[in-house]
Amino acid sequence: MAQAISLPPLPSPHHRQHHNARSSRAPSPSQLRAESPLSAALRAGDGSSSFRDARFLVSLLRQCGDLLQGEDASATHPSSNADLLTARRLAPQLHSLAVRAGHATREPHVACALADLLARLGRAASSRRLLAEGDADAKDAVLWNKQVAMLAEAGDWGGAIAAFREMQARGVAADGYACARVLHACGRASAGDPRRREGRAVHAHALKAGLVDAHPLVPGFLAGMYAEGADVAAATTVLLRSSVEGTVAWNAVIACCVRLGLVDDAMELAERMARTGTAEPTLATWNTVLSGCARHGRDREAVAVVRRMLEQDLSPDATTVSSLLKSVANAGALGHGTEVHGFFLRHHLVPDAYTGTALVDMYAKCGRLDCAQKVFDGLEHRNLATWNSLVAGYANAGEFDRALELVGTMKRNRLDPNVTTWNGLITGYAMNGLSSQAMLLLRQIKAAGLTPNAVSWTSLISGSCQNGEYDDAITLFAEMQSDGVQPSLVTTLVLLRACAGLALLKKGKELHCFALRRAYAGETVVGTALVDMYSKAGSLTSAKRVFGRIQSKNLVCCNAMLTGLAVHGQAHEAIALFHDLWRSGLKPDSITFTALLTACRSMGLIAEAWEYFDGMETKYGVTPTAENYACMVDLLARTGYLDEAMAFIERSPVDPGASSWGAILTGCSIHGNLDLAEEAARNLFRLEPYNSANYLMMMSLYEHQQMYDEAESLKYAMKARGVNTRPGWSWIQVEQGIHVFEVDGSPHPETAEIYEEMSRLVSRIKAAGYSPDRSCISYDVPEEEKEKLLLCHTEKLAITYGLIRSDTSRMPIRVIKNTRMCNDCHEVAKHVSALCDRQIILRDGARFHHFVDGKCSCNDYW
């Protein structure tokens, strides 16, 4: 070294308050401000020994950095402007002096102080480069620690972890600050297991070095590291064992849970703060939890969070009110919204543009546009978001003239509508079934020079899905991609819903790959949508695999898996999952029991269904809904207990709706009970006068009973009422094309080849014991004609086409049908699966059928 100076260890810049003692040779701030002799000496570089003293130079660099740190205050304190200008003028000279004296690379404390100064000058890259320069073997521990800390502070998580790993390999001791920062880096980079293992290794090092309790920042960053990896239990343990007072650390972990969607964990941590007394929940604590409720759809819990806040005598602020109003708006809880508004009025608070917008949005989403308009008119300060909320409110309510009038008023007030304004109108058109107008508006704003964003397209796609136009949703997605707009998380969810509705397994797999590339697959809500899509597309194995990989399973996710097991007839697996759900602490709801009872129905498990239904209120605390009663009626009716089903309806505390009477009619159709079917039909014609399925089922029952006059009368009644019949259809996807086979529809281009192959198959399965079930044809035609009509059933055509076009593939043949499968088609599918050694997966109007080796998963009960 140029000078052999023995310096005591200097603290990191974040804890300099413990080391305020200055060297006797250190200059005062007044010296820094003075033009001479200091400035003159710096400019001249006169070689004075004072400036070659490393300790003296460290002090100068730090004081200059302190003055630069006060830059934000200069706007409100003009007196500090002079200090700032002086610091900016002297900083380059100090840098030059450090380099000329050789301290920048050879004195670690000078290098650290200079790195801080460069960072405050906005030269972060130069700062990090300075610390990385030089021989790694000769690098001082101070420089290693500073390098790790600065890399982490700059968000270079991988670089910070790599530098810390190299420190450990070289045997360089890490200090508390570097350890805290690398824990933060491990947490933020914990997308994969290796980084979480790295974090645990740093934890072990901190324990061994005694840094967990010795350094105030380590416990908080350690808990945050575990929270980032969704290991809330480990994070809580760290916080509870820490001897450091840490409301900030608790709040950081709670904020991390909210960001990851772990709202239950965030609420539990806030409650534990209050219970243990380790740290007192603050207004910021509850506001964070409240924002999580609003952001992740936990709208019902938001009111309870505010109530808990008030119990602590904490007064809500604008953030509280805005988050609460957002939850109220999402839940449509108008009563709670008016209470919040009343709170404002009672305390003589004047809504600002932020809270005023939240009030307008709440009233609009709750359907009270009159109140929304009144609040809007009374606001002194409005911003673009306020106008957009009211425009969207009128558009969603279908009042498009009023919405467009508001847009015109905005323009007259010199407030240019933005993409969000037009998105509100697009959403309104799409949700009200006016997809063509929504698409026209999107093209108009493109022509006007605005670029539709992901929200614009997602609104269109979502509207199509809501109206059951799933094929239009897929078409719009293709156009969205051709426009170069990347789908968002919400777009992905909506598209998965469309794939589920159409049972498009290949397109669903493509979306799954997209979700993996965009790191969406780790989101619980995406995992839930994937489970639903795979279940409805016929790939239960894939649904189970996705479900098993979901880290934080919630009730919605479990309900999706239960429903999937139910429609595939996996009753015993559904029951096992229900018990796992209950043991895990999740509280089931009515949707859970609908799925569970449906699963029991799929296999005729009457005793098990009664056990769960009877225990809904007494054991599980869930009040049965009309849908739950309908499940029990359906189970009894399908198993032939029609009188018991009627008695159950009569003693039910809820009015039997269309679902219950539909279940009775289906059971009567299966078991041939005409008298009870007519009673059920009369109720259905009253409740659902335009549902063609009820008429068609009753006509089929009449025809089976050879009551052709009654069937014909019902057909005339349908025409008189204007009831449009829904044609039966089946479809199959081959490669990228969807092939539809309709009753009385346009013939398939390859009809001749399909019938030729079907005749060959029927001949072979007849030799194996198949006998056509002519009772499935109820028309008054000769018996030999009925056998020909059986060949026209759409599911047989789709299965045969699948065999023709995929003869070299061993993949399952997947067919979708919109009505219940008949007995003859069911028998043919079983024989074909054995004859051709192919798995056939068919989804009909009731459930999934998996045909393998001549057997069906439904055990001939459906």
TORDRENZA-709888 format. One record per residue (C-alpha): x, y, z. Coordinates in steps of 0.001 Angstrom, whole numbers, plus 500000, padded with zeros to 6 digits. Layout:
BEGIN
XYZ;...
# end
This chain:
BEGIN
500000500000500000;501054503601499490;500420504253503164;500216501738505999;497159503044507813;495417500871510412;491689501545510250;488985500176512528;486170498249510785;483698500699509310;479950500021509424;477727499613506371;476105502837505195;472726501739506556;474012501643510126;476334504590510168;474361506147513017;476362504011515436;479661505350514153;479270509111514134;482628509848515686;484812511610513127;488568511606512893;490186514680514314;491470515353510832;488051514984509185;486597518150507636;483359519652508783;480456520270506391;481436523921506328;484820522891504940;483067521026502143;480979524077501304;483968526431501320;485576527281498032;489060527383499596;491359525986500692;489646522572500263;488207523116496773;491438524651495575;493449521762496975;491115519225495354;491393520934491983;495139521246492200;495730517741493527;498734519190495303;499742515876496872;499016517041500387;499395514137502790;495957514949504217;494313513795500989;496455510672500859;495119509624504265;492521506905503508;490510507648506644;490328511332505760;489216510470502204;486536508070503468;485138510866505626;485060513271502666;483332510726500418;480719509986503059;479929513619503782;479604514306500071;477277511304499768;475207512510502736;474667515851501012;473600514068497808;471166511914499779;469275515073500714;468564515890497080;464818515148497436;464531517665500245;466094520460498219;462809521321496541;461159522120499875;464290523496501603;466009525960499257;468827526415501787;470031522915500974;470467523753497290;473862525254497910;475027522104499734;473730519963496877;475477521986494205;478711521896496183;478462518111496601;477794517568492899;480764519760492031;483139518091494482;482077514442493907;484016514008490608;487063515646492178;486931513276495167;486591510337492760;489648511554490812;491637512043494011;490807508512495227;491997507054491930;495196509124491808;496034508231495401;495551504533494601;492901504116497277;490013503300494902;491286499769494343;493586499126497296;491720500570500284;488448498643500846;486775501345502952;487567504010500359;486219501728497614;482995501163499557;482472504868500258;483241505701496621;480782503006495449;478067504587497614;478861508014496184;478701506758492590;475368505054493265;473924508287494648;475140510092491537;473030507674489478;476036505681488254;475018502298489680;476760500310486935;480081502104487610;479577501518491312;479143497765490904;482010497577488416;484323499284490909;483550496624493534;483990493759491078;487395494949489807;490676493606491048;492059490253492053;489349488161493761;491973486349495864;493239489628497302;489821491217497759;489041492346501283;485980490971503165;484570494505503331;484529494690499533;482955491237499186;480144492168501578;479601495501499875;479477493852496443;476826491333497560;474714494060499171;474858496403496177;474000493649493679;470948492723495752;469911496372496173;470097496758492378;467756493773491891;470461491533490425;469328488544492475;471376485976490589;474515488119490743;474149488665494501;473681484940495128;476654484055492908;478906486605494657;477855485329498086;478489481734496977;481991482702495828;482623484451499152;481763481254500988;483970479179498691;486922481483499451;486273481400503175;485390485109503396;483152485913506364;479854487615505536;478546490391507735;474929490794508843;473982493306506182;475282491181503288;473597488131504792;470263489974505027;470542491178501445;471411487780499994;468443486281501862;466276488865500142;467817487880496787;467164484184497458;463547484941498276;462903487050495174;464668484542492927;462885481524494429;461004480502491290;462765477146491432;463772474734494174;467543475350493779;467174478966494893;465075477929497893;467803475451498844;470301478297498529;468192480361500924;468146477569503478;471935477296503181;472273481039503894;469949480580506878;472235477844508214;475262480123507739;473529482975509575;472705480681512506;476252479364512678;477702482882512546;475252484146515169;473828486786512838;470133485961513182;469816487653516566;472859489920516308;471808491909513246;468435493687513211;467797493193509477;468475489452509242;465265488109510896;463020490202508661;464772489253505425;464991485627506546;461244485494507185;460663487261503869;462787484669502055;460612481832503351;457423483787502626;458510484374499008;458744480595498660;455183480272500081;456571478582503220;454549480737505589;454974478331508507;458775478722508387;458460482510508028;456162482670511063;458561480552513112;461418482937512300;459359485963513339;458187484387516593;461716483316517582;463279486666516770;464259488809519742;464186491939517580;461135494207517687;459809493903514171;456446495285513103;458152496182509824;459313492575509355;455833491189510078;454287493675507668;456811492723504981;455908489042505305;452187489884505231;452722491968502082;454585489052500513;451692486685501298;449253489135499734;451383489398496607;451427485597496290;447671485359496825;447990483727500269;445292485916501775;444336483427504506;447947483324505671;448146487123505621;445030487404507810;446315484732510186;449668486525510548;447938489819511329;445808488105513986;448872486365515419;450639489704515745;447829490893517981;447616487612519957;451302487099520689;452143490739521384;455377490304519419;454412493216517231;451298495386517235;449311495414513957;449257498922512524;446966500611510048;449475499632507345;449153495984508423;445379495874508010;445451497957504829;447810495401503291;445471492547504225;442507494534502936;444190495185499596;444840491438499343;441145490724499865;440248493173497097;442934491942494722;442313488208495100;438533488049495218;438205487616498986;435560490284499065;433401488823501833;436310488849504275;437093492526503662;434366493788506002;435642491540508815;439155492953508332;437879496519508710;435879495511511783;439049494062513319;440877497291512516;438227499361514274;438439497102517345;442039498289517695;440882501917517636;442596502468514287;440913505061512076;440486504096508414;442258506256505865;441760506773502133;443589503517501328;441296501595503667;438155503060502164;439268502553498568;440224498899499098;437010498200501007;434868499840498336;436600497760495668;435705494564497554;432155495794498111;431825496536494394;433175493120493389;430777491355495783;427824493558494856;427279494192498571;425396497465498268;424485497547501968;428117497592503061;428902500169500396;426256502574501706;427653502061505226;431088503165504027;429534506169502303;427636506948505506;430931506812507448;432264509495505118;429233511694505600;429062511278509407;432700512274509823;432303515225507443;434984513790505151;435206515105501610;436012512385499063;439073513121496966;439383511965493366;440658508560494507;437964507708497058;435325509479494975;436139507223492039;435851504182494313;432380505325495440;431217505898491859;432586502503490828;430927500769493784;427471502193493119;427785501494489376;428781497851489895;426010497386492467;423444498562489916;422661501940491508;423568504226488659;421412506981490130;423610507043493245;426760506770491150;425654509781489109;424818511754492256;428242511072493800;429901511934490485;428023515236490220;428979516172493784;432721515546493393;434867518666493378;437832516777491929;437406514223489155;440053512463487138;439935510291484040;439373507185486171;436241508769487689;434742509385484250;435741505914483078;434005504267486052;430712505988485246;430997505235481511;431642501561482281;428721501506484719;426234502748482112;427689500429479456;427471497333481659;423858498217482443;423117498352478710;422506502127478705;424820502744475765;423285506062474715;424029507531478145;427536506047478128;428313507564474717;426842510878475861;429310510891478762;432179510213476355;431051513254474340;430972515359477523;434518514237478328;435707515469474949;433949518825475384;435720519195478731;439045518636476938;439478515232478570;440522512767475892;439044509259476316;441760506634476603;441834502906475936;440295502253479373;437290504417478418;436681502421475249;437341499142477069;434416499952479358;432143500272476338;433563497151474682;432954495149477871;429405496476478107;428583495503474527;430181492060474899;428520491242478245;425122492279476894;425377489858473987;426302492508471425;429630491014470374;429401492386466841;429057495977468138;431943495376470540;434130494138467688;433106497103465534;434072499526468314;437440497806468712;438135498243465004;437046501901465176;439485502746467971;442250500980466018;441413503145463003;441509506232465241;445135505507466169;444616503908469589;446065500471470224;443644497986471829;445382496266474717;444995492880476388;442018494198478379;440203495161475167;440578491714473657;439937489925476948;436647491802477317;435567490577473885;436658487009474570;435054486998478026;431771488312476640;431714485528474057;432322482925476768;429621484381478995;427120484068476134;428206480483475424;429905481463472144;433089479532472889;434063479047469246;433922482841468742;436178483249471778;438827480993470199;438573482902466893;439007486234468693;442059484872470484;443660484011467139;443003487574465907;444399488980469151;447632487067468576;447833488206464961;447667491801466267;450712491107468420;448879491545471741;450162489205474435;447457487495476509;447384488439480187;446678486171483142;442970487017482919;442948486285479172;444464482887479871;441792482114482446;438976483119480091;440436481062477238;440796478023479469;437108478430480271;436351478441476527;438437475298476014;436574473656478881;433218474622477369;434155473150473978;436257470293475423;439168471410473214;441973469365474731;444663470297472190;443999474022472452;443877473660476247;447297472007476209;448659474878474118;447358477328476713;448925475230479469;452292475521477698;451756479268477338;450990479537481064;454203477658481858;456263479971479637;454766483068481246;455116481603484780;451322481738485212;451036478024485980;452214478601489555;449153480750490247;446481478837492151;443736480401490047;445412479206486831;445928475733488295;442219475656489156;441268476661485600;443579473959484196;442014471320486440;438567472375485217;439659472431481565;441358469022481618;438410467482483487;435842468801481012;438052467946478014;438191464309479107;441776464076480400;441213463294484065;444794462043484435;446146465467483428;443671467188485765;444921465074488680;448545465803487770;447957469571487711;445989469405490970;448817467526492673;451299470251491719;449266473149493089;451170474416496125;448456476381497917;445214474493497432;442095476461498309;438431475470498370;437787476623494794;440611474439493533;439393471409495501;435830471960494277;437077471942490665;438841468620491216;435807467164493003;433566468192490112;435976466613487634;436009463326489541;432207463437489740;431577463852485996;434052461047485291;432266458727487708;435170458435490152;432973458469493259;435371456743495648;438229459093494715;435890462059495176;434931460843498650;438608460393499572;439414463922498336;436500465333500346;437869463795503537;441379465123502731;439837468568502252;438047468363505590;441134467147507469;443240469965505973;441028472560507671;439201473819504596;435493474395505234;433302472898502487;430475474894500941;427322474025499014;429322473694495766;431528471085497449;428480469027498373;426941469414494913;430096467834493453;430226465148496166;426543464190495785;426926464169491985;429839461757492394;427695459501494574;424921459671491965;427325458627489203;427778455240490874;424422454940492634;425918455243496147;422641455995497940;423782455219501493;426896457396501195;424915460248499641;422373460207502476;425191460247505039;426789463360503545;423498465125502889;422232464529506431;425537465789507878;425676469003505861;424204471196508602;424874469109511708;428494468143511020;429809470524508372;427760473660509054;426539474090505469;422897474890504700;421672472748501771;420699474712498661;418104473893496009;420932472410493934;421890470030496755;418266468873497067;418128468387493288;421212466135493465;419458463876495955;416283463827493843;418354462904490785;420117460092492650;416846458603493906;415107458963490543;417922457422488481;418162454437490817;414433453824490437;413231455169493791;410748457510492135;408185457504494956;410933458280497482;412155461099495224;408663462628495126;408310462297498900;411685463980499305;410499466902497145;407322467270499202;409158467522502536;411937469693501177;412078473173502806;412992474771499472;410718475104496472;411505472390493924;412973474146490933;413486473038487371;416506470947488393;414465468754490729;411550468276488316;414034467651485492;415634464913487587;412211463331488134;411453463441484392;414830461870483560;414246459106486102;410765458465484688;412214458307481174;414786455709482287;412286453577484221;409170454161482080;406894455783484694;404475457740482483;402090459082485151;404826460657487264;406566461909484105;403455463838483097;403316465544486509;406990466469486279;406507467703482696;403598469972483677;405793471657486270;408691471964483840;406508473475481100;405473476098483684;409001476788484964;410871476486481639;408316477049478868;410979477415476164;413312474548477098;412978472121474201;414754469292476056;411743468777478359;409340468508475417;411612466136473505;412083463845476498;408336463666477060;407713463021473346;410268460188473436;408516458671476449;405140458824474661;406624457183471582;408191454404473669;404713453799475094;403385453831471475;401222456889472299;401936458542468963;398930460875469029;400053462384472363;403575462793470985;402234464560467914;400079466860470068;403140467827472088;404980468603468868;402184470980467805;402229472600471283;405936473304470838;405318474996467520;402446477032468948;404672478309471775;407536479025469424;409890476565471140;412948475937468998;414246472393469158;417922471850469881;419267469361467342;421329466477468619;424978466509467617;428328464884468260;431755466126467270;435338464968467250;438592466853466798;441078465334464345;444383467193464081;443353470879464052;439906470350462541;436578469834464330;434135467481462584;430479467864463565;427764465251462997;424230466598463412;420786465034463407;419085466249460214;422128468436459564;424361468739456525;426021465395455741;429739465037456377;431862465189453187;433143461671453888;429771460161454774;430077457267452292;433429456124453696;432132456485457284;429067454298456645;431144451710454806;433530451421457753;430647451393460256;428915448521458427;432148446534458544;432528447217462283;428907446282463060;429296443000461200;432403442124463215;430937443069466623;427760441113465831;429974438072465473;431328438921468933;427858438942470489;426444442409469806;422676442592469221;421091445928468142;418751447425470738;415826448494468565;413965449888471591;416239452932471316;414239453914468199;410811455088469280;409512456080465841;406580454165464369;408587452431461635;409197448759460702;411712446813462838;414221446378459987;414138450144459428;414944450766463112;418249448924462785;419225451220459909;418228454296461932;420487453133464768;423468453514462400;422618457207461978;423233458100465620;425766460887465676;428088459384468300;428516456228466180;429453458385463173;431964460406465196;433596457300466716;433870455661463304;435407458765461756;437919458898464591;438940455298463839;439341456048460131;441454459173460566;443644458051463477;444313454435462609;448081454860463028;447721456556466426;447132454917469775;445704458074471316;442176457840472760;439250458734470533;437460461671472175;433858462438471264;431572465147472641;427771464718472513;425100467175473672;422430464657474748;422312461481476803;423867458450475131;421417455693474173;421811452063475263;422626450812471766;425423453354471169;426811452529474605;426904448830473732;428501449486470332;431218451663471908;432091448881474375;432426446289471602;434441448617469344;436899449437472144;437612445725472537;437640444898468813;439971447765467802;441979447877471042;441290451606471356;440226453704474298;437093455755473584;436282458732475796;432792460119475244;431184463017477068;427408463008476824;424820465307478391;425157463559481770;428767462432482310;431941460982480822;432195457409479593;435621455756479322;435425452632477124;438401450281477485;438616446553476546;434881446181476212;433993447844479516;432776451317480468;433763453329483513;430075453913484301;429482450181484862;426401450534482624;424833452990485053;424244456498483735;
# end
